[in-house]
């Protein structure tokens, strides 16, 4: 899909693009002991172009090497995109470039990623514990499942390709958001397309923006941990408006100092609690007052300096973070609900139950869009798994499924009945119901048993029934 929304003069191309990155481990992953499964990489491509890639490894146990899959994805994507970047100036039409992206770049990415996974697996075969997490018939690629967002920005052309969820937002000078990548109706909030899928090449989407006709101040690539932390459903315009003002008024060094703070707040329990990774590309020669901001040299590199180009998420020292945080709160208001650093939350619409450590967990109140604490006092001790679905909180504790409303006065926990027993237990949404299931270790075999209960105002779990495989692992879990 080509984007051509205005007819402004070409952007000044004497300077290169600036690329800023940040990545934060989500609060839910910290609580469950999972690593940050996101990855990000930026690299220069000649004197004028820059390449940025962001990936989100899937969180389900079937994708137990997804952090490595995401890291491999951003590496091979940047390598594959370098060849196209070297030829950007030769293209005359957006349609021709989009065809090249889908017909040449995407197959190169998927082929290199599969080869990289095979090489990683040859070096480090699955352990017995990892084998136990595989479902029957799983292709080894499943373990490494990841999404991918890629941008190649040059003097005239901006090339974008994406598979899976996440967001790519163009920031226009008037603050309006440009969303050039076509939406994917198969992304229902519960499952995502993935590099590990058998039809990955067909499931990529692409867009090309002619920067000589559509002026941009910058481009934001973000994993879904960022978008899911925004209070407003249509958050892209509000975020773009905020970023347009910040980009025009501050140099990249200042923005680089803020980016980890924004990512951290989105990844916190007050945000999405999910891993959050950002890549912010700043267009050349953006005007603005650049004299007021602190300088953080280690936090930003220009594409014209390949020798010092970072190959991992930007890390800012503690002193720089403290200075940047003070400057941010003194100079601008970052607390708006839909701005770059939200303090509100959005009720989750997907995912699977997560282990809970301690006697409390957090949820998002759908009435106020604020994070609330849910105490687990009175529930059986031992392993507990919690899942919020809309205004309901479900917890597996002992041999039963328990329910409590998220909104309204505390009313204690309701015992919904016994759940199936097994070496593996799962808890997941299946609108308009919630499924609790159990089966053999690793999901191997067909002897799974599930019970279902209404997601809203539940009364009692339904009768157990046998199902062919783990009902919570169909597709690629976000």
N, C-alpha and C positions, 0 to 999 in steps of 0.2 A: 504494500500500500504506500503510495507516494503522498507526501504532505506538502501542499503549496497553498498557504492560507493568506499570504499578504504579498505585496510587491515593493518591499523596501530595498534600498541599495545594498550591495554586498557588504558583509562585515569586513573590517580591516583585518588583513591576514598577516601583518608584519610580525605579530607575536604569536607564539604557540598557545594551544589550549592549556589550561591548568587542570590537574586532576587531584581531587582530595578523596580520601577514603577513611572509613571508620567501621569497626565491627565489634559488637558486644554480645556476650553470652546471655541468653535469656534467663529470667528468674526461675521459670519452670525447669529449665535444664540444670540450673544450679541446685534446685531442690531434689531433683531425681538423680543427680550425678552424671548427667550426659554432658558431653563437651559442646562447644560451639560448633555446630554443623554447617555454618555458612563459610563462604570463602570469597575473597575479592582480590583482583589484581589489575594494575594499570601499567602501561608501558608506552614509550614513545614510538612513533612510526614515521621516521623522517623528521625534517625540520618543522613541519606544520601540523601533523596529525597526531592523534593520541588514541589509544585503544583502552577500553575499560570493560571488565567482566565481573559479574556478581553471580554467585550460585548459592542455592539453599538445599543442603542435603536433607533427605526425608527423615522424619522422626520415628517412624515405626520400627519395631525391633527387627523386622525383616531386612531393613536397610541399615544393618549394623556397621557398615563401613561407609556410610554416606558422607561423613566429614572428609574422608579421603576422596570419595567420588566428587565432592564439590571442589576440593583443591585441584584435582586433576582436570576438572571441567574448565576452571578459569585459566589454567595454564595452557591447555591445548587450544582453547578458544582464542586467546591472545596470539598464539603462534600461528594459527590458521588465518586469523584476520590480518596479520602483518603483510601477507602476500597481496591481499585485496587493497590494503591501505596504500601500498606502494604504487598502485595503478589508479587511485581515486581521481586524479586530475584528468585522466584520459576519457572519462565518461561524460557524455553530452546530455543524457536523458535519465531521469529518475527511474523510469520503467526498466531501462536496460540494466541499471545498477541493482535494482531489486531482484531482477531475474538472476543476475550473477550471484547475489547473496543467497538466494534459495537454491540455485542449481549447482553452485560450486562451493561457496563458503560453508553452508550447512552440512553437506555430505563430508566435507573435510573435517569439520568439528566432530561429528558423530563417529566417523571412522577413527580419528585419532583418539577420541575418548575411549572407545571400546578397546583399542590396542593398548592404551595406557592402563586400563583396568586389567587386561590380560597379563600385562607385564608385572603389575603390582601383585596380582594373585600368584603368579609364578614365583615371585620373590618371597611372598609370605602366604602360603596356602591357608585356607580356613582352619582355625583351631577346632577342637572338639566342641568347645563352648559355642563358637560361631556356627558350626554345623547344626547344633541343636536349635538355633534361631531361624533356620531356613525352613520355608514351607515346602511341601512335596512338589517337585517339579520346577522349583525356582531356578531360573537362569542365574549364573553367578553375577551377572550385571545388576540384578535386583539389589544385592547387598550394598552397591555403590550408588544407588539412585539419587538423582539431584536435578534441580531445575537449572536454568542458565539464562542470564540476561547479558547481552553484549552490545556495546556501542563502539563504532569507528567514526571519529570526528575529524574532519579535514577542513580545508579552506572553504570549499563550496558544499561538500556533501556530508551529511550525517546518516550513517547506515546503522540500523537497529535490527537485531534478531533476538527472538525469545522463545523458550519452551517452558511451560509451567507457569505457576503464579509468580507474583512480584509485580513491580510497577516501574515503568519508564515514563518520566514526566519531563516534557520540554518546558522551559521557563521563558515566556515571551516578555518583551520589554514593558508591556502594559499590565503584566501580572497574570494574564490568562494562561491557563495550562494547555499545553499541546500534548495530546495523547495519540501519537501517530500509529502505534502498533495495534493491529486489530485485536478486539477482544476474542476470547475463546469460550464459547458457550458450554464446553464440556467441563470447565472448571466450576464445580458446583459448591465449592467451599468445603467439601469432604475429601475429594480426591484431586490429584493434579496430574497433568501430563509430565513426562520425565524422560531424561536421557536414557534411562534403563529400559524404556518401553520398546517393543518390537517395531513400532511405527514412528520412532522418534523423528526421523527426517521429515515425514509428512506433517508432523504436529508442530513444527516450528512455524512461527509467524514472523513477518519481516515488514519493515517500513524504511523509506528513504526520504529525507528532508532536504530540499534544495535551500541552502542557507543564503543564497543570493536573492531569494524571494521571500523566505520566511526567517525573519531575524529572531535569534535566540540569545538570551543572556547566559543560559546554561542548560544542562541536562542532568536530571537526578535518576539514578538507578537504585532501586531499593528492594530488598527481600520483603516478604509479606509481613514480617514482624513489625515493619514500619507502618504500612497501611492499616494493619489490624489494630494499631494503637491509637488511631485517630478517632475522635468522638463523632465526627460528621461522616456520613456515608459518602457524600460527594466532597471529599477532602482535598482533591488535587488542586482545585482552583485556589482554595485558601492557602495551601502550602506554597503554591507557585507565587501568589501575591506577596507573601512574606519573604520568600527567597529573592524575588525580583528586587525588593527594596534593599535587602541585605547585600546582594551581589553588587548593586549599583553604588552602594555607599561604603563598602569595605573591600580591602584587598584580599586575595586568596589566603594569605597567611592568617588573617583574622578569622576567616570562615573555617579554615582547617582546625583552628583551636576550638571552635564551637561544635564541630561535627561529632566528636566522641560524646559530648554531653547530650546532644539530641538522640544519638543511638542508644546511649545508656538509659535515658528516661523512657524510651519506647520499649526497651528490653526488660524494664523493671516490672514489678508486680502492679504498679500503677498504670502501666501501658499494656502491651500485649503479652508480656512475660515470655515472649519467644525470642530466639536469636534475631538480632537486627543488624543488617549490614547495608552501608550506603556508599555509593560512589557519586560524587558531585563533580561534573565537568564544567569549567568556567570558560566561556567563549573568549576569544582574543579581544583586547582593547575595549573592555567594558568600562564606561566612564564612571566616575564617582570620586568622592573625597577619600583618599587613601592615606591621610596623614594622622588619623586619630587612633588607629588600631595598633595593638601590640604585635611585635614580630615574633613568630615562632618558626625559625628556619627549618627545624627538623620535621615539621608537620606538613610541609608542602614542597613539591619539586615541580619544576617546569619541564615540559616535554623536550625542551632544547638541551636538557642536561642528562642524557641517558646514562652517563657513568654513575650518577648518584640516584638513579631511579629506584624507588622502593619496590620490592617484589613480595610484600606482605602488607597487611593492614597497617595503617599509620599508627605509631605509638607516640604519645606525647607524655613527657615527664610530668611528675606530680606538680611541680611548681608551675609549669606552663598551664596545666589544667586549672589550678586554683586561680591564676591570673586571668585566664580566659573566662572562667565562670563569673568572676567579679566584673569583668568588662562587659560580659553579655547582659547581666542583670542591670548594670548601671546604664548601658547605652540603649537597650531595646527591650521590648516586652516579648518574651518567648513563651509566656504561659497561656496564650490563647488556646482554646480547646482544639482547634484544627490547625494550629501553626506547626512549625517544624519540630517543636519540643513539647508535645502535649502532656497534660497532667491527668487527662481523663482516660477512659477505657471504653472498649466496645465488647459486648457479650460475645463469647466465642461461638462460632457456628460449625466448628469442625474439630477434628483431633480425636484422640483416644484418652482413656483414663490414665492419670499420671500418679505415681507413688507419692504419698504424703509423709513427710518426716515431721514428727511432733504432733501436737494436739490442735492444730489450726491450719487452715488453708485460706486462700484468697479467691474472690469471685468478683465479677463485674455486675453491679446492680443495674439492670436494664432500664429502670426508671430514671435514675440520676446519672448514669454513665460514670459512676465513681467506684473505685475499688473498695470492697468491704471484706472484713475478716469473718470467716465462718469457723466457729469452734467445733471441735469433734468430741467434746466431753460427753460421756455417756455411751459412746460407741465401743464395741469390743476392742481390746488391745491387740497389738500385732500388726501385720501388714495391712495397710489401707491404701486404696486407690480411689481417687476422686475425679469427677467429671462434671463440668457445668454444661447444661444444655438450656439455653434461653434463661428463664427465671427459676430453673430448678438446679439443685446441687445433688448429685448422686455419689454415694460412697460405698464401695465394697469393703466390708469389715467383718471378720469372722467368716461365717458361712452364709451371710445375708446381704441383701442390697438395701441400703438406707437412703431416705430422701428428706430434704429440707428445702423450703423456699428460700431464694436468695433475697428477695425483696420483702419488706414488711417486718413486723415484730417477730422476734425469735420465738419459735413455737416448738423447738426440740426436733428430734429426729423420728421419722416414721419408718418402722420395719416393713419393707415391702415383700418380704418372703425370702425363702432359701434360693440360692443360685447354684448352678452346677459346680461340681468339684472336679479338679483336674490339675495336672502339672503346670499347665498354662491357663491363666484366666485373663479375659479381655473385657473391657467396658468401652462402648462406643455408641455414638448417635446413629440412628437409622430412621430419620423423620418419617412419621410423627412419633416414633418410639425410641427407646433406648434398649440396647442389647447388652446382656451379660452372658458371656460364653466361656466354656472351658473345654480343653482338649489335651492331647498328649504333648510332651515337651517338644518345642520347635514347630508345633503345628503339623508334624508329619503324620500322615494318615488321614482318614475321613471321619474318625470317631469324635466329632465335636458335638457338644450339646449346648443349646442356647435357651434363654428365656427372654421375653420382651415385656416392656411396661411402657405406658404412655409417658411421653416426655414432660407434659404439663399436667399438673394435678393428678399424679399417679395414685392408684389405690393398692393394687396387688400385682405381682408378676404373673404372667401367664404360664401355662403348662410348659414343661421342658419338651424340646423336640430336637431330634438329631438332624445335623446339617452336614453337607459335604465340604468340610474345611472350615477354617477360621473365618467367621462372618465379618470380622473387623479388619481383614487384610485384603479385601477385594480392591483392585486398583492400587495406586501408589499413594499412600497416606501422606498428607502434608506434614 
